[in-house]
Amino acid sequence: MSTQQSAPQGGRPAAVIFIFITVVIDVLGFGLIIPVLPKLIEQFMGGDTARAALVYGVFGTAWSLMQFLFAPLLGAISDRFGRRKVILISCFGLGLDYIVMALAPGVGWLLLGRIISGICASNFSTAGAYIADVSPPEKRAQAFGLIGAAFGVGFVLGPALGGLLGDISPRLPFWGAATLALINATYGLFVLPESLPPEKRDGFSWRKANPVGSLTLLRSHPDLMGFAGIHLLFQIAHCVLPSVFVLYTGYRYGWSSSTVGLTLTAVGVFSIIVQGGLVKPAVKHLGERGALYTGLLFGMAGFAGFALAPTGFWLWASLPVFALMGLFSPGLQSLMSRRVAPYEQGKLQGANASIIGIAGMIGPGLFTVSFAHFIDKGRAWMLPGAPFFLAAGLLVLALALALQAARPVATQPGA
């Protein structure tokens, strides 16, 4: 099969591996710069940490905004023109963008690079559509679990490698991310076939490609709006980790940066174990709905454990419980993909990515404000774990909604 031919249902191993690597590199690139980007901004701010923190907040909002705007656009373009072109162009763009950031002479160029990074990294919606194209309905939950494992791999390796390279030079992690992205894109030119044949493609329209237009798909199928609400609540809750985890553990346990990094690495390792090894047997024995419910229940318990842990040891003991929340996403993705037609898989993934973008713009402010409020020294009653209790509460709402939305349906157009 040439690289221009369509991948058969069931997937071509090299192509599926490429998609896995693509998602790993997207997340790895994000993780690589976590330890160095704030410090680089601080240098440009003349060592003013407060100003650097404000600017870094703008960076985070800008990245989430780009994800919200462009993930549905890339998904819709891939429904019209095929997945291969979109994936490869975004991979090359991501590599070139990291070079721009590595050479950035000022904070403005860094912000431009972060914006471009958010655009190009939106290709995970198209990667999800590719997996849906080449995976039979009964194996989609397992395939989406592979995508989850890719996130785990990137999350494990990124911060650790970024910190190591950053000790040598704050610019080096950007060069490392650029090298990985460009090598992967070049490899994809040879191994990635098209997954969506011309006869299954859909027409392109801006109504479908814009974020609001992509969300209209969710209203066009039974139960999809309910699933979208579940997804939004889950993603907002998940924002508590990048928003306050470092501040919380430093405030409550006096953890150093190395201890925080080691803990985040452990979170990633447990995620890989769950997504790569437990999703298949869990879906087999519990079903897609059971996996969704179970993931939400363990997420509640994990967040509550973080909030209540009196010492760092007990927070560590909560990590395996929290990791089982990873059963949620494969079950949700599979249930949603069964309710849309093959030519709508890209728009569905784009809509889901838009939900993640909306959550990324809501969650950080919600949790940082709650954390600051409940550690105020002027308060008679302090509760530093409040953000994690709030996250657990959001998952309680998600479970209540899931019990209604995840009921079996009579017809499943994507099955």
C-alpha positions in Angstrom: 0.0 0.0 0.0 1.4 3.4 -0.9 1.2 6.3 1.6 -1.6 7.8 -0.4 -3.9 4.8 -0.2 -6.5 4.5 2.5 -5.8 2.5 5.6 -8.0 -0.6 6.0 -10.5 -1.0 8.8 -8.5 -2.5 11.7 -5.6 -0.2 11.1 -2.1 -0.5 9.6 0.3 -1.1 12.5 2.9 1.5 11.4 0.3 4.1 10.9 -1.3 3.5 14.3 2.1 3.6 15.9 2.7 6.9 14.2 -0.5 8.3 15.6 0.5 7.1 19.1 4.0 8.8 18.6 2.3 12.0 17.3 0.2 12.3 20.5 3.2 11.5 22.6 5.2 14.3 21.0 2.4 16.8 21.3 2.2 16.1 25.0 6.0 15.7 25.4 6.6 19.1 23.7 4.1 20.7 26.2 5.8 18.9 29.1 9.3 19.7 27.9 8.8 23.4 28.3 6.9 23.4 31.6 10.0 23.6 33.7 11.7 26.3 31.6 9.1 28.6 30.0 8.2 30.4 33.3 11.9 30.9 34.0 12.6 32.2 30.5 9.7 34.7 30.8 11.1 35.7 34.2 14.4 36.5 32.5 12.7 38.7 29.9 10.8 40.4 32.8 14.1 41.4 34.4 13.8 38.8 37.2 10.4 40.2 38.3 8.6 37.0 39.4 5.2 38.6 39.9 5.1 40.1 36.5 6.4 36.9 35.0 3.5 35.0 36.7 1.0 37.4 35.2 2.4 37.0 31.7 2.6 33.2 32.1 -1.1 33.2 32.9 -1.7 35.0 29.6 0.3 32.3 27.9 -1.9 29.6 29.4 -5.1 31.3 28.4 -3.8 32.0 24.8 -2.9 28.3 24.4 -6.3 27.1 25.6 -8.0 29.6 23.3 -6.2 28.4 20.3 -7.1 24.8 21.1 -10.8 25.9 21.4 -10.7 27.8 18.1 -8.6 25.4 15.9 -9.4 21.9 17.1 -12.8 21.9 15.4 -11.4 23.6 12.3 -8.8 20.9 11.9 -11.3 18.2 12.5 -13.7 19.6 9.9 -10.9 20.0 7.4 -9.9 16.4 7.9 -13.5 15.3 7.3 -13.3 17.1 3.9 -9.8 16.6 2.7 -8.6 13.6 4.7 -6.7 13.0 7.9 -3.2 12.5 6.5 -2.6 16.0 5.2 -3.9 17.7 8.4 -1.8 15.5 10.7 1.5 15.9 8.7 1.1 19.7 8.2 0.4 20.3 11.9 3.4 18.0 12.9 5.8 20.0 10.6 4.3 23.3 11.9 4.8 22.3 15.5 8.5 21.5 14.9 9.1 24.8 13.2 7.2 26.6 15.9 9.5 25.2 18.6 12.5 26.6 16.6 10.8 30.0 16.7 10.5 29.7 20.5 14.1 28.5 20.8 15.3 31.6 19.0 12.8 34.1 20.5 14.5 37.4 21.4 11.7 38.6 23.6 8.5 37.7 25.4 6.4 38.8 22.4 8.0 36.2 20.2 7.5 33.5 22.9 3.8 34.4 23.1 3.6 34.1 19.3 5.2 30.7 19.5 2.8 29.6 22.2 -0.1 30.7 20.1 1.2 28.7 17.1 1.9 25.8 19.3 -1.7 25.8 20.5 -2.9 25.8 16.9 -0.6 23.0 15.7 -1.1 20.8 18.8 -4.9 20.8 18.0 -4.1 18.0 15.7 -5.0 15.5 18.4 -8.7 15.9 17.4 -7.7 14.6 13.9 -5.6 11.9 15.5 -8.6 10.7 17.4 -10.7 10.7 14.2 -8.0 8.7 12.5 -8.2 6.1 15.3 -12.0 6.0 14.9 -11.6 5.5 11.1 -9.4 2.4 11.4 -10.8 0.8 14.5 -13.9 -1.4 14.5 -16.6 -0.1 16.9 -16.1 -2.9 19.4 -12.3 -2.0 19.6 -12.6 1.7 19.7 -12.5 2.0 23.5 -9.2 0.1 23.5 -7.9 2.2 20.7 -8.8 5.4 22.5 -7.1 4.0 25.6 -4.0 3.9 23.5 -4.3 7.6 22.9 -4.7 8.0 26.7 -1.5 6.0 27.2 0.2 8.3 24.7 -0.8 11.3 26.9 0.7 9.4 29.9 4.0 8.7 28.2 4.4 12.4 27.2 3.4 13.5 30.6 6.0 11.2 32.2 8.9 12.1 30.0 8.2 15.7 29.2 8.8 17.5 32.6 11.6 15.2 33.6 13.5 15.7 30.3 12.7 19.4 30.1 14.1 19.9 33.6 17.3 18.0 32.7 17.8 19.9 29.4 16.9 23.2 31.1 19.7 22.8 33.6 22.1 23.0 30.6 20.3 25.8 28.8 16.7 27.2 29.1 16.6 27.2 25.3 17.6 23.5 24.9 14.2 22.0 25.6 12.7 23.9 22.7 15.4 22.5 20.4 14.7 19.0 21.7 11.0 19.4 21.1 11.6 20.7 17.6 13.9 17.8 16.7 11.4 15.2 17.9 8.4 16.9 16.0 10.3 17.2 12.7 11.7 13.7 12.8 8.2 12.3 13.5 6.6 14.4 10.7 9.3 13.1 8.2 8.7 9.5 9.4 5.0 10.0 8.8 5.5 10.9 5.2 6.5 7.3 4.6 4.3 5.3 6.9 1.0 7.2 7.3 -1.7 6.2 4.8 -5.0 8.1 4.4 -7.7 6.6 6.7 -10.8 8.4 5.2 -11.5 7.4 1.6 -13.0 10.1 -0.7 -16.4 8.4 -0.8 -16.8 8.8 3.0 -15.8 12.5 3.2 -18.1 15.3 4.1 -18.4 18.8 2.7 -16.7 21.7 4.4 -18.5 24.7 5.9 -17.4 27.4 8.3 -20.5 26.7 10.3 -19.2 23.2 11.1 -15.6 24.3 11.5 -16.0 27.1 14.0 -16.1 26.2 17.7 -19.8 27.0 18.0 -20.6 25.3 14.7 -18.7 22.2 15.8 -20.8 22.1 19.0 -24.0 22.0 17.0 -23.2 18.4 16.1 -23.7 17.6 19.8 -27.3 18.8 19.5 -28.0 16.8 16.4 -27.8 13.3 17.9 -29.6 11.8 20.9 -27.7 11.9 24.1 -24.7 13.8 22.7 -25.5 16.9 24.6 -25.6 14.9 27.9 -22.3 13.4 27.1 -20.9 16.9 26.3 -22.0 18.1 29.7 -20.3 15.1 31.4 -17.1 15.8 29.4 -17.1 19.5 30.3 -17.5 18.8 34.0 -14.8 16.2 33.9 -12.3 18.4 32.1 -12.9 21.4 34.4 -12.3 19.1 37.4 -9.1 17.8 35.8 -7.8 21.4 35.5 -7.2 21.4 39.3 -3.9 19.5 38.8 -2.0 22.0 36.5 -3.7 24.9 38.3 -2.9 24.4 42.0 -1.0 21.2 42.5 2.5 22.8 42.8 1.2 25.6 45.0 -0.9 23.2 47.2 1.9 20.7 47.9 4.4 23.5 48.6 2.0 25.2 51.0 0.7 22.1 52.8 3.7 19.7 52.7 6.7 22.0 52.0 7.6 20.0 48.9 10.5 21.0 46.7 10.4 21.2 42.9 12.1 17.9 42.6 9.5 16.2 44.8 6.7 17.7 42.8 8.3 16.6 39.6 8.7 13.1 40.9 5.1 13.0 41.9 3.9 14.2 38.5 6.0 11.5 37.0 4.3 8.9 39.2 0.9 10.3 38.0 2.0 9.7 34.4 3.3 6.2 35.1 0.0 5.2 36.8 -1.9 6.7 33.8 0.1 4.5 31.4 -0.6 1.4 33.4 -4.4 2.2 33.5 -4.7 3.3 29.9 -2.4 0.8 28.4 -3.1 -2.3 30.5 -6.5 -1.9 32.3 -8.8 -0.3 29.8 -9.3 -3.5 27.7 -10.2 -5.9 30.6 -12.2 -3.2 32.3 -14.3 -2.5 29.2 -14.6 -6.3 28.6 -16.0 -6.9 32.1 -17.7 -3.6 32.9 -18.8 -2.5 29.4 -18.3 1.1 28.1 -20.9 2.5 30.5 -19.4 0.7 33.4 -15.9 2.0 32.6 -17.3 5.5 32.5 -19.1 5.2 35.8 -16.1 3.5 37.5 -13.7 6.2 36.3 -15.8 8.9 37.7 -16.1 7.2 41.1 -12.4 6.7 41.4 -11.8 10.3 40.3 -14.0 11.5 43.2 -12.1 9.3 45.6 -8.7 10.4 44.3 -9.5 14.1 44.5 -11.0 13.7 48.0 -7.8 11.8 49.0 -5.7 14.8 47.8 -7.8 17.2 49.7 -7.8 15.2 53.0 -4.2 13.8 52.9 -2.5 15.1 56.2 1.0 14.3 54.9 2.7 13.9 51.5 2.8 10.1 52.1 -1.0 9.9 52.2 -1.2 12.0 49.0 1.1 9.5 47.3 -1.1 6.7 48.6 -4.0 8.4 46.8 -2.2 8.3 43.4 -3.2 4.8 42.3 -6.8 5.5 43.2 -6.8 8.7 41.3 -5.2 7.0 38.3 -8.2 4.7 37.8 -10.1 7.8 36.8 -8.4 7.0 33.4 -11.2 4.5 32.7 -13.5 7.4 32.1 -12.3 8.8 28.8 -12.1 5.7 26.7 -15.6 4.7 27.8 -17.0 8.2 27.0 -15.2 8.5 23.7 -16.4 5.1 22.5 -20.0 5.7 23.5 -20.0 9.1 21.7 -18.4 7.7 18.6 -21.1 5.1 18.3 -23.7 7.8 18.0 -22.3 9.6 14.9 -21.8 8.5 11.3 -18.3 7.7 10.0 -18.0 11.0 8.1 -18.8 12.9 11.4 -16.0 11.4 13.5 -13.7 14.3 12.8 -16.3 16.9 13.8 -17.0 14.9 16.9 -13.4 14.9 17.9 -13.2 18.6 17.1 -16.3 19.2 19.3 -14.7 17.3 22.2 -11.5 19.2 21.8 -13.5 22.4 21.9 -15.0 21.3 25.2 -11.5 20.7 26.5 -10.6 24.2 25.4 -13.6 25.7 27.2 -12.6 23.8 30.3 -9.1 25.1 30.0 -10.3 28.6 30.0 -12.6 28.1 33.0 -10.8 25.7 35.3 -7.5 27.5 36.2 -9.2 30.7 37.5 -11.9 28.7 39.3 -9.3 26.6 41.3 -6.7 29.2 41.9 -9.3 31.6 43.2 -10.7 28.9 45.5 -7.3 28.0 46.7 -6.3 31.6 47.5 -9.7 32.2 49.3 -9.3 29.3 51.6 -5.7 29.9 52.6 -6.2 33.6 53.4 -4.5 34.2 56.7 -7.4 36.5 57.8 -9.8 33.6 57.7 -10.8 31.9 60.9 -11.3 28.6 59.1 -8.8 27.5 56.4 -9.2 24.7 54.0 -6.2 24.4 51.6 -7.8 21.3 50.0 -10.8 23.2 48.9 -9.9 23.1 45.1 -9.8 19.3 45.2 -13.1 19.1 47.1 -14.5 21.3 44.4 -13.1 19.0 41.7 -14.7 16.0 43.4 -18.0 17.8 43.5 -17.9 18.4 39.8 -17.4 14.7 39.2 -20.4 14.0 41.4 -22.5 16.2 39.1 -20.9 14.4 36.1 -21.9 11.0 37.4 -25.5 12.1 38.0 -25.7 13.3 34.4 -24.0 10.1 33.2 -26.6 7.9 34.7 -29.1 9.6 32.4 -27.1 10.2 29.3 -25.3 6.8 29.1 -28.4 4.7 28.9 -28.5 2.3 25.9 -30.0 3.8 22.7 -31.9 2.0 20.0 -29.8 3.1 17.0 -26.1 3.8 16.9 -25.1 5.3 13.5 -21.4 5.1 14.2 -21.5 1.4 15.2 
